[in-house]
Amino acid sequence: MPDREIVCCDCKATFTWSEGEQAYYQEKGLHEPKRCPKCRQARKARHNDGRPDEAQGQRQPQTRSACDSSSREYAPERVRASRR
């Protein structure tokens, strides 16, 4: 696999997708990149709310309110006499 030149879908700049990167993507079952490394980094930063990559695994605990739908309790179903 020779190096490939790809046009970034965001900034329209041409970037090189190296042979090693191609092998890695193929091994992991990933699609070829659409964005250059600079645009990929910017997109990641927007989706991470500006947090650095190290902070991704550290989530803040969330509290539930009394009106949260997941905290509702339901009565068990009644079994009809014909199904006993």
N, C-alpha and C positions, 0 to 999 in steps of 0.2 A: 504494500500500500504506500504509494508516494504521498508526500505532503499535498494538501489540497487548499486552494484559495476559496474562501467563502465570503459572501457579501452579507454584512450585518443587516438585519431587518429593521433596526431602529435608526442607526446613524448612517447606513449605506456605505460604511467603510469596509475595505477588504481586509480580512485577517487570515492567517495561516493556521490550518488545523493539522497539526503534526501527525506523523505516522504513529508515534507512541500514544497520542491522545485518541486516535482512531481505534487503536487496539484496545485501549481501556474502555472506550464507549461500547465497542462491540462485545467485550467480555462481560460488561455489566448490563447489556441489553438496552442501552440508551440510544435515543435518536441523535442525529448529528446536531451540533449547536446552531442556533439561528442568530445568536447575538455575539458580538465580539467580547473579549474579556472585560473591557471597560464598561460596556452597557450591561453585561451580566452582573457585574459588581453593583452598579447603580440600581438595577432592578431588585437585586437581593436586599439592598439597603432600604428601598421603599417598602418592600414586603415585610421586612423585619422591624418596621417602625423606627428605623434609625439605630436599633440595638446592634452591637457587634456580634459576630458569629458565636463567640464564646457564651453569650448570654442566652442563646436559643434554648438550651436545655434547662434553664433555671426559670421555671414559671412561678408566678406569684399565686398564693392560695386565693381562691375565690370564696366568698360567703354566699349563702343562699338566703333569699328572703322567704317569708311565709307564703307569698303568693306565687312562688316558683312552681311551674307545672309538674316538675319531677318530684315534688314533695307531697303531692296529693295522695291521699289514701283512698282506695276503693274497697267497697264491700265485696266479699266473695260472691261468686255467681250462685244463684239458687238453682238447685237441681229439681227439675220437674218430676212429679211422681211417675210419669211415664218413662223416665230415663233411669230409674233406680234399679 
